[in-house]
Amino acid sequence: MSEHLAILDALATGDANAAREAMEHHIDQVRATIIARLTGSHRRL
């Protein structure tokens, strides 16, 4: 959720660079999570 808020905050302030960086970070995290789940390498908390 905090990743989404970072994207929205950057957009709201008109900071395109921060929005891009926040979105790239979010996509990287989602990608890593999906790969971990598909390969069975994720840990259950």
C-alpha positions as CSV (number, residue, x, y, z in Angstrom):
1,M,0.0,0.0,0.0
2,S,2.8,2.4,0.8
3,E,4.2,2.0,-2.7
4,H,0.8,3.1,-4.1
5,L,0.8,6.1,-1.9
6,A,4.3,7.1,-3.0
7,I,3.2,7.0,-6.6
8,L,0.1,9.0,-5.9
9,D,2.0,11.6,-3.8
10,A,4.5,12.1,-6.6
11,L,1.8,12.5,-9.2
12,A,-0.1,14.9,-6.9
13,T,3.0,17.1,-6.5
14,G,3.7,17.0,-10.3
15,D,7.1,15.3,-9.7
16,A,7.4,13.1,-12.8
17,N,10.8,11.8,-11.9
18,A,9.7,10.7,-8.4
19,A,6.5,9.1,-9.9
20,R,8.5,7.2,-12.4
21,E,11.0,6.0,-9.8
22,A,8.2,5.0,-7.4
23,M,6.4,3.1,-10.2
24,E,9.5,1.3,-11.3
25,H,10.2,0.3,-7.7
26,H,6.6,-1.0,-7.3
27,I,6.8,-3.0,-10.6
28,D,10.1,-4.5,-9.5
29,Q,8.6,-5.6,-6.2
30,V,5.5,-7.0,-7.8
31,R,7.7,-8.9,-10.3
32,A,9.9,-10.3,-7.6
33,T,6.8,-11.4,-5.6
34,I,5.2,-13.2,-8.6
35,I,8.5,-14.9,-9.5
36,A,9.0,-16.1,-5.9
37,R,5.4,-17.5,-5.7
38,L,5.7,-19.2,-9.1
39,T,9.0,-20.8,-8.2
40,G,8.0,-21.7,-4.7
41,S,10.8,-19.7,-3.2
42,H,8.6,-17.4,-1.1
43,R,8.4,-17.7,2.6
44,R,5.1,-18.0,4.5
45,L,4.9,-15.6,7.4
